Amino acid sequence: MSTDLSCPLCSSTTLYAITCKAKTYHRCEACKMVHLEPSQRLSDADEKAVYDDHENAIDDPGYRRFLSRAFDEVLARKPVPAKGLDFGCGPGPALVAMAREAGYDMAQYDKYFHPDTSVLTGPYDFITSTEVVEHLAEPLPVLDQLWSLLAPEGVLVLQTKRVLDDERFRSWHYRNDPTHITFFAEESFSWLGERWGCVPEYPHNDVVCFVKAPSE
């Protein structure tokens, strides 16, 4: 097991262990984030193999309904014309297709499937990241980078299930995916909001929105 652990979000060293069968997780007492013991994470190759088995077709109506919880926030907050980025779009970038069909100028990025880093330059009017942050071993630099790419009054929309108390975490189906290694609580998002100077909004139980302040 790793020693000298710190929270991958707020860097606090006040952590405690949660044991779930053969896995050990560490919960931060400061921001309440939970992360999987680093020595138990999948390799990049094994992680990609899991993603390769996913069947998320661009034109799948059920998948589009799932993504609409995040995309509806874009529609409500940033009408066309607007420029967006879907970060972690996966092999079937359905949200990108939905946005382009609606008239948005939409870029896409994915570490494994669309690794063109030239799109990681701003500014963007909105950035979406659906079912991505739970896969990040080091979430803070990634999220800080996304925040830096937003234009003033831009919106960052994240879709991920939020961790609740320890007892429910132990029986939580969401942690059974071997690629899910980092779990945010509302306190985790509040910590990010304080860092970025905004207040997170929760339109759904698995969606959080951060809105950047106007330029001064």
Order of alpha helices (4+ residues) and beta strands (2+ residues): beta-beta-beta-alpha-alpha-beta-alpha-beta-beta-alpha-beta-alpha-beta-alpha-beta-beta
